Amino acid sequence: MKIDLLKKLNWRYAVKAFDKNKKLNQEQLNSLLESLRLSASSFGLQPWAFAVIEDETLRQKLKEHSWNQSQITDASHLIVLCRKRDLRENDIEHFLEVSAKTRKMEKSSFDKQGQMIKGFVKSMPLEKKQAWMKDQVYLALGNLLTSCAVLDIDACPIEGFSPKEYDRLLDLPHKGLASVVVCAVGFRSDADKYQHQAKVRFCKEEVILKY
């Protein structure tokens, strides 16, 4: 199936009003979640987790800590993209074990790679490490938004929320996680006026540098 990628990307926008009666089917949801799982990350470490919120009561509580934005409750699904609270040596060991199993190789084959990764992670203080992991989560968000566009699914990335309250309501600290960014996914409402507005982007000459 040929996909006109640029047409899809021009079609997408940050939806302000979702049609609450239109829901993703299970295949669509699974595709989006798999696109998140397949997202790129530095060293392939995947220092993240993705919370899928369907429960209406919980979403209403989250809305109260999201500037009361309607997307939180009206979208088909709400996805909270999270980072690990810390990245420790045992996390790296787990990644190396999964790498060896997936590629059907001896774990010792990854010793040099593991030492390099551990050295990099150990060199960062916790605050810098958390900022680095947050950057990785935004790579996944970008992949999710493009995947939505390709599949004709609407999305709205949301930073206007209280991470502290989201963490509390989702019990994220006990899972070793912290919320970073939220993405509502579903289908635009016919009443959303923003879908008819031209996409505002700087011209190619202003943002593309050639050497």
C-alpha angles and dihedrals in degrees: 000000000000114000123200095218097185091050089052092048092050089050094055124084137157099281114224098185124036127196100245091200094061116081134185113249119233094260092054092048092047091051092053093047091048090051088056091049090051095050120128121255135173110279086355088273096141096206092186151079132204122222115206111205118200102145107109096208092052092046090053089054091048090050090061087062095043101068086269091282110177093221090073093067104020101053118092092244137005120215121196112200111210138187128211114264089228137001111223136181092261089057090056091046089053090052091051092049091051090047092053093046094046094049094038093237136131112270089231087068087072097050095105093046091047093052091051093049093046090051092051094048094043091053092065124081113231095261092053091044091053091050089051092051090048088056089054091054090055089056087058091047091054090050091050093051092050091046090052091052093049090051094045091246120139124231142180121198111213129200094161098098140094109259090193093058094042089052090051096047093046094041089233099156090062088053092051091248141118127200117246110169138351129224124194114204131190137083130317122251118241086234094062103109093193093074089070096051121099116255111254113220132148115255120268093250090059099051106026114078119195125198 
